[in-house]
Amino acid sequence: MTNASQQRHFLIVEDAGGSREVPLMRIKYTLGRDPTNDIQVQSQFVSRQHALLLRLPAAELGHYRYRLIDGDLQGHPSANGLVLGEQRVTSHDLQHGDAVVLGRDAKVTYYRVAWQPGGQVRLDDTTLGDSAMSKLAQAQQPEPPLS
């Protein structure tokens, strides 16, 4: 993605409550079953404080990436962990399209889109038309500066 584009990051959360889009704009998010989490996951198979999502600088100037880390702020791992593909991971730098299973009936999928000059939305190498992801990317505010 070029510097001329504005990045947008979001998760699709799929759990016992259905599916929803969560725009990612903050430096830190907590995920878990407890309602005090930034992103609440409705599943009996997800820990109360299941994972952390941290924003980190990316190699490309002015852009950033997200890292998903198993466990809570005190370093305690979740009961069911994080599963990417068939492999259990303790942390993972999310790539566009990564689907991470949090429990038997809960997963999150990460997407990164770029808003190109002229109003086109690019999802990695695909230009989006009038899709839900395109509308979500357009609705998000410009990315916050790295702190």
N, C-alpha and C positions, 0 to 999 in steps of 0.2 A: 504494500500500500504506500502511496506516495505522500509526501508532506503536504501536498495540495488538498488532500482529503481530510475530513473530520471523522475520527473513529467514534463508533458507538459500540458499547458492549452490553450484552444482556444474557440472562438465563431463562430457559423455559423450565419451569418446575412442574413435574408430574408426580402427583401423590394421590392419596385416598380422596382428597377434596377436588380432584380434577387437574386441569392444566392451566398455568398462568405464566405470563411474561413478566420478568422483573428487570427493569433497566438498571445497569450498574454504573454508578457515577461516583461513589464514595471510595475512600481509601480502605475501609475494613467493613466486612459483613460477618455476622454470625449466622449459622444455619442450624436448625434443629427443631425438635418437637415442641419445646417450650415457647409459649406466646411472647416471651421477652426477647426472642431472637429477632434479628433484623429481617431474616427470611425464614418464616415459620414453615416447616414441612409437616404435613398432616399424615403421619404414619406411626403405627405402634412399633414398627421395626427400626425407627430412627431414634437415636439418643436425644435426650433433652437438649444437650449442647453437643451437636454432632460434628460440626466442622467450622473452619474459618476460611474466609475468602479475602485475600489481601491483594491490593493493587501495587504493582511494581513497575519501575521504568522499563521500557523496552529498548532494544538496540537502536531502533529508528528514533531520531531526535523528536521530542515532543509527543511521543506515543507511549502507551503503557500496556501492560498485560496483567492477567490475574492468576494468582496461585491459590489452589484449593488445598487446605491442610486438614488432616483428620484430627478431631479432638476439640477441646475447649481452650480458653485463654490460659488456663493453668497447666496445659500440657497433657491432660488426661485423654487417652484415646477413646473414640466412640466404641460402642459394643459391636456394631456390624461393619465398621470401617468404610472405606471408599473403594469401589471396584470400577476400574476403567478397562473396558473390554472384558477379558477373563482374568485380569490381574488385579490383586489387591495392592493399593498404593497408600503410603502415608502422607505424601504430598505430590502435587502435580501442577506444572505450569500449563494452564489451559490453552488449548489450540481450538481454532474455529471448528465447531461440530462435535467436540468431545462430549460424550454422554457418560456421566458418572453415576453409578448406582449407589444410593445411600442405604437402601433396605429393600426387602422383597417387593414392596409396592411403591417405591419412591426413587426418582432419579432426577438429575438436573442436566440440561444440555446447554453448553456455552456457545454463543454466537458473537462474532465481531463483524461489524459492517462498516463501510466507509461511505461517507456522503461526498460525492465528487462535485467539483465546480460544474454548474449548469443543472444541478438538481438530480443527477442520477445517483442511485444507491447501488453500491457494489458489495456483494457478499463474497469475499475472496475474489474469484475470477468470474463471477456471474453477476450480470447487471439485473437488478430486480425491477419489475414493473409495479403494478398496483397490488402488491401482496401485503399481508399482515405485517411481515417483518420490515418491509419497506416503509409502511406507515409508522411503525414503532421507531425505526431509526430516524425518520424525519421529525417525529414528535419530541425526541430527546433534546435537551439543551446542549450547547457546545460543550466539549469535554473540559473538565476543570483542569487548571494547571497542576503540574506535578509539585508536590510539596515535600 
